[in-house]
Amino acid sequence: MTGTLWALVRTEVTLLVRTPLALFAAVALPFAVLLLMVLFIGFSFPTLEFGAMPGVRVIDRLLPEMAGTVATAVGITLLTTHVADSRARGMLRWLRRTPMREGSYLAAQAIAAGVLVVASTALFTAATFAIYGLPRSWHPLNLVGATLIVTYCAFSTGLLLGGLRMPPAGARVAAPLCFALLFAGSGLGVPREGWAGVAPWFYEITNYNPLAQLNDFVFNAYLGRLSGTWPVVAGLLLTAVVVNLVTRRSFDWDGRP
């Protein structure tokens, strides 16, 4: 059964990376946010020290911010539409008739999402370090671990949405809308502390945004410390586990009304 799982993981990764949405969510998104920041704020902005954090540059804050954002984009937007498309093509119904266990498909989706997010984070990290140089201090294993936690939370949401009786057209609207609301409410990709002096009301909104709390957790893990948002993250992680249990019971394999 382990061999079947890894074969399924390879297939799912191959299918995911061939979609234009995967190119946007896993590759283009972090670079697009960085480019927009550079164009609108200034080319020297990423190298400036970040507010009251001596030695921490803006790019050092943006990198983990983008790791969490990409994890959310892959988990919610990409997986929701991928699962809905697979159901519409009859692939899920066919897989269910094979010796594969139902849980293997769900596990394969989680692993495939993790592979994409880790590869995306590694690419963006390598590019930013090549351009701006290494930070004073960073903890790569902590960054990967925290990013995978965000991936799991986002994957659980995406699988829940994809497991509903939703046509592909509906999934292509619902999933990007869900991500757009989270992305906008987290600070539009800009480190949310920067909004405190510009738009305090908007900064207050980010305090209640799940993605903002998760990104703070990733940022602090990147610096090697525990975030003050860890109770929120623990609650989101527990919720994700419950959502997975619910999804396994209610998952629509056949696409029948």
Secondary structure, 3 states (H helix, E strand, C coil): CHHHHHHHHHHHHHHHHCCHHHHHHHHHHHHHHHHHHHHHHCCCHHHCEECCEEEEEHHHHHHHHHHHHHHHHHHHHHHHHHHHHHHHCCHHHHHHCCCCCHHHHHHHHHHHHHHHHHHHHHHHHHHHHHHHCCCCCCCHHHHHHHHHHHHHHHHHHHHHHHCCCCCHHHHHHHHHHHHHHHHHHCCCCCCHHHHHHHCHHHHHHHCCCHHHHHHHHHHHHHHCCCCCCHHHHHHHHHHHHHHHHHHHHHCCCCCCC
